[in-house]
Amino acid sequence: MKPVQSATAFALACTIAFAVALPALGEDRMPPIAADKLTEAQKKAAADFETARKVPVFGPFVPLERSPELMLAASNMGLYLRYHTSLPLKINEFVILMVARAWDQQVEWEIHYPIALKAGLDPQIAGAIGEGRRPEAMPEEEAIAYDFTNELRVNHNVSNATYAKALAKFGDQGIIDMAGTNGYYTLLAMEMNMARTAGSPDAKAVLPKLDK
């Protein structure tokens, strides 16, 4: 895994983009808090966040800053699930894209789509996820991760057959981490959808709108 510092330039760019972004679903309800409006607890949390991540508060953590302890707890979990998970990076990012699609979450999609492709995910597979359909001809690892994630989301459980395949492929820690990635990015998606956190108006990776 690359160190957190390797993401510094990207995260800084995201910080600027989110600050000037146009709202996707109406006005951003929880935009960045002006420095002179931060409480002492928020100032400390922001400083701790920047120390840990080497970048200022950005993206999904902007609305979370209203609850400083939750923001730091979420950030710490995210540091593990992004940079230290036992899952292969391609599979982890594949799962994140599935969560972003399930929650119509543009911010997650625009951040993680390019990371997934760089990690080796086939653009056609990523495109199918974005279009809300099961990708064709997935490699075994991705097919298992798809079934695991889809069953967990739709059925609120995982079948014995899928569990056995996931366990054999990823091990105990891997399937715990996969469920954790599903839960963590669902948390961020829920917070951002509630807050109407805006994506970048210049995003190259745009999540398609689906007919409901």
N, C-alpha and C positions, 0 to 999 in steps of 0.2 A: 504494500500500500504506500502511496505517496504521503509525505508528511503534510500536516495541516497548512504549513507555510506555502506549499506548492499551489494552493488555491487562492492565495492572497489577491493577485491581480484580478482574477475572475470575480471574487466576492466584492472587491472595491468597485468594479464596474457595475455589478448588480446593485450596490448601494446607491450609486448615482442614478441608475435607471429607474429604480423603484421610487426615488424621491421625486422624479419628474414625470412618472408614468401617468397616462390617461386611464381613468377607471373603466373597467370592463363591464361591470354590472351596476353602474351608478357611482356616486361619489364615494371615495375611499373613506370609510367611517373612522379608521384609526391610522391616520398618516403618521410619519415620524414626529416625535415630540420635540419641540424646540428646546435647545440646551438650557435656556433660562426657566423652563417650565418643569424640568425634571425634579422629582422629589429626591431626597438624599438616598433613599433605598434604590431608586431607579438609576441615579448617577453611579452608585457603587456597583450595581448589577451590570451596567453598561461597561464600566471599566474592567470588571472581571471577565465579561464576555470578550472584550477586545484583547485582554491578556491571553486568554485561552485560544482564541481563533485568529489573532493577529489582524483582525479587521473590525471596523465598527459594527454596531447592530444593523442588520440588513434583512430584507425580504420577509420571511415568515416570522422573524423575531421582532419585527417592528410592532405589530399589534400585541405580541406577548410581553413587550416591555411594560405594559400596564400592570402586569403581575410579575414583579422582578424575580421572585424565587422560582416561579414556574418557568420563566424564560431561561434561567440558568440551568434548571433541572432538565428542560427540554434540550438545551444546547449540549449539555454533557452527554445525554443519551445519543444525540445526533452525531457527536464526535466519534462515538464508538461505532454506530451503525453505518457511518460513511467511511471511516478510515481504518477501523480495526475489526470489522465483522469477519466471521469465519467463512462467509459466502464468497465465491468468486465475484469480482467487481461487476462483470457483465450481468450476472444473475441478479445481484443486488439492485443494479440500476433498472433492469428489466421489471422487477417487482415494483420499484418506485413509479415507473411509467404506468403500470397497471393501476396503481392507487390514484395517480394524477388523473387518469382517464375516468375512473369510477366516480371521482368527485368533481369532474370538470374543472380541474385546478390548473390554470394557465401558468402560474408562477412556478409550481413544481415542474410542470412540463418543460418550460423554456430553460430551466436550470439543468434538468437531468437528461433531456433528450440528447444534447451534444455529448454529455459525459458517457451516456450509454453507447452511442455510436463509436466514440473514441475507444471504449473498452472492448469493442468488437461485435456489438449487436448489429445484426443485419438491418439496414434501413427499411427493407420491406416488412420485416417483423415488427419493427417499431411503428411503421406506418399503419399496419393492421391494428395494433393496439390503439393507436390514435383514432382510428375509424370505428373502434368499438367492436371489433370482430376477432375471432380466434385466428391467429396466424397459421398459414399453411406450412407444412414441412419444417417444423421446428426441430432443432437438435434435441437430443434426449433431455439434457439438463434444463433447457428452456421449457420444454413440454411439461416436465414435472413441476417446475416453478409456476407455470401458468395454471395447471390444474389445482395445485396446492392453494395458490392465492385466490383463484376464482371460487373454489369451494368454500374457503374460509370466509370470503366476502358474501357470497350468495346464500350459502347454506348455514353459515355461522358455525361451521364444523368442517372436518376433513375426513373423507371416507377412509376405511381401513386400507383399501388398495392404494390410494394416493399417498397415505401416510407411510406405508411400507416402502414405496418407491422413493419418496423423499428422504426417508431415514437411510436407506441403502446408499443413496447418492450423496447426501450432504451430512449425515451423521446427526447425533443428538443436538450438538451445539448449532449445527447449520439450520435445522428446522426451527429451533428456538429463535435464532437470529432472523430467519425468514418471517416468522410470525411477528417478531418485534419490529421489523422494517415495515410490515403492513400496518401495524398499530401506530407506530411513530409518525409515519407520513400521512396516515389518516387524521391523527391529531392536528398536524400542521395544516392539512387541507381544510379541516373543519374550522379552525381558528381563522384562516385567511378568507374562507368563503363567508363566514359570519361578519368579518371586518371589511369585506370587499377589498382586500389588498390588491392593488393594481399590478398587472404585469407590465413589462416594458413595451412602449409603443413601437420600438424598433426590433422587437424579438424576431429572430430568424426561425425559431421553432414555435409555431403556433398550433395549439391544440384545436383540431377541427370541432365545429359545433355539430352536435348530433340532434336529430329529430327525436323528441321525447314522446 
